[in-house]
Amino acid sequence: MRALIIEPSPTYQRILSRMLESYDFDITFVDTATAGFRAMSAHHFQFICVAMYLADLTGIEFCQQVRADDQAKHLPIFIVTSESNPELLSSALAAGATDIIRKDDLPRLEEALHSLIPLGPFRYNISGKALYLEDSLTVAKATDAKLKRLGLSMDHAFSIKQALELLQHNKYDLIMTDIVLQDNETGIDFIQQLRSEPRFLQTPILAVTSLESINRRILALQSGANDYISKPVLDEELFARINNLISANRLVDQLTRERQRLLELATKDHLTGLYNRHFMGEVAKRRFAEARKQELPLSLLVIDIDHFKQVNDQHGHHIGDKVLKRIAEALRQQFAEHDCIARFGGEEFVILLHQQDLAMATDKAYQLCQLLYQLQPEGITTSVSIGVTSLSSAHEEFFDEVFARADKALYQAKQNGRNQVVTV
């Protein structure tokens, strides 16, 4: 089966690709509607996923043009968007979109695919490990055999105590639990205990309940189960529900990692891993407001590596980069976690010292000046000049004003011969 993905974002291309891996699709990726039409003229697709906004057309306009072709009237077309405007979404459906999938609800796309593809374990490509809390060994062995068909290994626990012991030493991609257990235990108790611990908040839980026990099913979901399946368990339903739970959880993990990566790109300096100038400004706004409100001391160091241009000229920029990274690491080791260290650009660093007055900041600057002179990164003797100042308690100041004062002190240190501290 062929799928056409029209998506300009490389990030969402990767996400959609991984989502469709288990469905045996031959995937074609393009980033414009024009390229999409070209691909459709060369191949027959069973499924199309298109972004709402492309460089040449909108997803709505793309749908309209596809639906104008009688041979493509029934071709499934899903529009992926972050839009929530009801009128826009209605226009998309009117244009012929099969469904609208929000970017924050991509698991819904998998649910839609289930109606397009014949059931069968061959289409699942799951790997990982499951834990099943079940007091019947016969049922557990039968379930273990079924999970092996999906590519999952399974540990079996007879009691909540045994299940918790296994959880101490193993990481599971899925937890299954029967609701009615021996010795007056219930799966509800087990689910509630798991969800009370932060490390199990995101682990998918599948409750196994009796067909007639509607109240138990509701209670299981209220207690934190992600889904339930009724006895007698049908193989294909079990496969579909497990696949949905594990795939959705892995997608959430992937999106979380991607979000973290984007956050680091937005807040960190790519070379040194320290915060960047923009993030320092954001932190300073909060810290200055807190210091004024609570009448706390706050100090600022502005640090510049002396004669750094000579390092680049004599040893090359690749060595200069190593020197910067080594100095950045030394700064990171010398300051507390609540102090904010940023590379402001080039060879300049700024440090916001949390709850430290001018005297304390000056002492720290002198220690730092001596330490960095002795550091000799890449065998090169380097020194720094440092300007030090503190937030005034006499009148309201903002970061730009305090930074300008410390920067002026730094300039004075340079004028006085470098490798020294000037306090204002």
Salt bridges, closest charged atoms under 4 A:
ASP26 OD2 - ARG2 NH1 3.20
ASP70 OD1 - LYS73 NZ 3.28
ASP99 OD1 - ARG108 NH2 2.83
ASP104 OD2 - ARG102 NH2 3.11
GLU134 OE1 - LYS231 NZ 3.92
ASP144 OD2 - LYS148 NZ 2.88
ASP155 OD2 - LYS129 NZ 3.52
ASP173 OD1 - ARG250 NH2 3.42
ASP178 OD2 - LYS231 NZ 2.89
GLU197 OE1 - ARG199 NE 3.30
ASP227 OD2 - ARG241 NH1 2.86
ASP235 OD1 - LYS146 NZ 3.05
ASP235 OD2 - ARG149 NH1 3.53
GLU237 OE2 - ARG241 NE 2.85
GLU258 OE2 - ARG14 NH2 3.42
GLU258 OE2 - ARG261 NH2 2.77
ASP269 OD1 - ARG343 NH1 3.30
GLU282 OE2 - LYS285 NZ 3.57
ASP304 OD2 - LYS414 NZ 2.67
ASP306 OD1 - LYS414 NZ 2.78
ASP313 OD2 - LYS309 NZ 2.84
GLU329 OE1 - ARG332 NH1 2.51
GLU396 OE2 - ARG292 NE 3.99
GLU397 OE2 - HIS395 NE2 3.77
GLU397 OE2 - ARG405 NH1 2.60
